[in-house]
Amino acid sequence: MQREELQRRLGKRIRELRLKRGWTQDVFADKSGFHRAQVGAFERGELNVTLASLLLLAQTLKIKVADLFKGLED
C-alpha cells in the first residue's frame, strides 16, 4: 500500500470515529487541541500524521492508538 493510500484510509477512519461520537470537526478540534483545518486535513489524508498526533487523536477519542489502524490493511 502506498503512503498516500494509507494516509487516506487513516483519515477516513479518524472521520468515522469522530462521527460515531457525534462530534463536528470544530468540537473534535476543541477537544484535541488541533486546529479545525488540521483535523480536516488529517481526515482527507492530506497530512502525514506524526506519532505524537496519533497519540493525541487516540486519547481524545478515548481509544488505543492501535484502534486507529483497525481495518486499514484490508
C-alpha positions as YAML, in Angstrom:
chain: A
units: angstrom
residues:
- id: 1
  name: MET
  ca: [0.00, 0.00, 0.00]
- id: 2
  name: GLN
  ca: [1.33, 3.42, -0.95]
- id: 3
  name: ARG
  ca: [1.82, 6.11, 1.70]
- id: 4
  name: GLU
  ca: [-0.91, 8.30, 0.19]
- id: 5
  name: GLU
  ca: [-3.42, 5.44, 0.30]
- id: 6
  name: LEU
  ca: [-2.55, 4.69, 3.93]
- id: 7
  name: GLN
  ca: [-2.99, 8.36, 4.85]
- id: 8
  name: ARG
  ca: [-6.36, 8.45, 3.06]
- id: 9
  name: ARG
  ca: [-7.58, 5.30, 4.82]
- id: 10
  name: LEU
  ca: [-6.37, 6.56, 8.20]
- id: 11
  name: GLY
  ca: [-8.15, 9.85, 7.61]
- id: 12
  name: LYS
  ca: [-11.36, 8.04, 6.75]
- id: 13
  name: ARG
  ca: [-11.01, 6.01, 9.96]
- id: 14
  name: ILE
  ca: [-10.48, 9.16, 12.06]
- id: 15
  name: ARG
  ca: [-13.58, 10.75, 10.49]
- id: 16
  name: GLU
  ca: [-15.58, 7.56, 11.13]
- id: 17
  name: LEU
  ca: [-14.60, 7.52, 14.81]
- id: 18
  name: ARG
  ca: [-15.32, 11.24, 15.21]
- id: 19
  name: LEU
  ca: [-18.75, 10.95, 13.62]
- id: 20
  name: LYS
  ca: [-19.53, 7.89, 15.75]
- id: 21
  name: ARG
  ca: [-19.26, 10.22, 18.75]
- id: 22
  name: GLY
  ca: [-21.46, 12.82, 17.09]
- id: 23
  name: TRP
  ca: [-18.70, 15.43, 17.02]
- id: 24
  name: THR
  ca: [-18.24, 18.07, 14.37]
- id: 25
  name: GLN
  ca: [-14.71, 18.88, 13.25]
- id: 26
  name: ASP
  ca: [-14.91, 22.02, 15.39]
- id: 27
  name: VAL
  ca: [-15.81, 20.03, 18.51]
- id: 28
  name: PHE
  ca: [-13.08, 17.47, 17.83]
- id: 29
  name: ALA
  ca: [-10.57, 20.27, 17.27]
- id: 30
  name: ASP
  ca: [-11.53, 21.92, 20.58]
- id: 31
  name: LYS
  ca: [-11.24, 18.64, 22.46]
- id: 32
  name: SER
  ca: [-7.93, 17.63, 20.87]
- id: 33
  name: GLY
  ca: [-6.19, 21.00, 20.66]
- id: 34
  name: PHE
  ca: [-5.69, 20.74, 16.89]
- id: 35
  name: HIS
  ca: [-6.91, 23.50, 14.59]
- id: 36
  name: ARG
  ca: [-10.12, 22.61, 12.73]
- id: 37
  name: ALA
  ca: [-8.32, 22.93, 9.40]
- id: 38
  name: GLN
  ca: [-5.72, 20.45, 10.62]
- id: 39
  name: VAL
  ca: [-8.44, 17.98, 11.63]
- id: 40
  name: GLY
  ca: [-9.91, 18.32, 8.15]
- id: 41
  name: ALA
  ca: [-6.52, 17.74, 6.54]
- id: 42
  name: PHE
  ca: [-5.99, 14.61, 8.71]
- id: 43
  name: GLU
  ca: [-9.40, 13.29, 7.68]
- id: 44
  name: ARG
  ca: [-8.76, 13.92, 3.98]
- id: 45
  name: GLY
  ca: [-5.39, 12.17, 4.23]
- id: 46
  name: GLU
  ca: [-3.52, 15.30, 3.23]
- id: 47
  name: LEU
  ca: [-1.12, 15.24, 6.19]
- id: 48
  name: ASN
  ca: [1.31, 12.57, 7.26]
- id: 49
  name: VAL
  ca: [0.26, 12.24, 10.91]
- id: 50
  name: THR
  ca: [3.10, 12.13, 13.45]
- id: 51
  name: LEU
  ca: [3.27, 9.61, 16.27]
- id: 52
  name: ALA
  ca: [2.58, 12.37, 18.79]
- id: 53
  name: SER
  ca: [-0.50, 13.42, 16.82]
- id: 54
  name: LEU
  ca: [-1.72, 9.82, 16.60]
- id: 55
  name: LEU
  ca: [-1.42, 9.51, 20.37]
- id: 56
  name: LEU
  ca: [-3.33, 12.76, 20.93]
- id: 57
  name: LEU
  ca: [-6.05, 11.76, 18.44]
- id: 58
  name: ALA
  ca: [-6.47, 8.38, 20.15]
- id: 59
  name: GLN
  ca: [-6.55, 9.94, 23.62]
- id: 60
  name: THR
  ca: [-9.19, 12.43, 22.51]
- id: 61
  name: LEU
  ca: [-11.28, 9.61, 21.04]
- id: 62
  name: LYS
  ca: [-10.63, 7.53, 24.20]
- id: 63
  name: ILE
  ca: [-9.26, 4.58, 22.23]
- id: 64
  name: LYS
  ca: [-5.91, 2.84, 21.83]
- id: 65
  name: VAL
  ca: [-3.62, 4.04, 19.06]
- id: 66
  name: ALA
  ca: [-3.87, 0.55, 17.51]
- id: 67
  name: ASP
  ca: [-7.65, 1.05, 17.16]
- id: 68
  name: LEU
  ca: [-6.97, 3.87, 14.69]
- id: 69
  name: PHE
  ca: [-5.48, 1.29, 12.33]
- id: 70
  name: LYS
  ca: [-8.20, -1.37, 12.54]
- id: 71
  name: GLY
  ca: [-9.30, -2.37, 9.05]
- id: 72
  name: LEU
  ca: [-6.77, -0.20, 7.21]
- id: 73
  name: GLU
  ca: [-4.85, -3.12, 5.72]
- id: 74
  name: ASP
  ca: [-7.92, -4.67, 4.07]
...
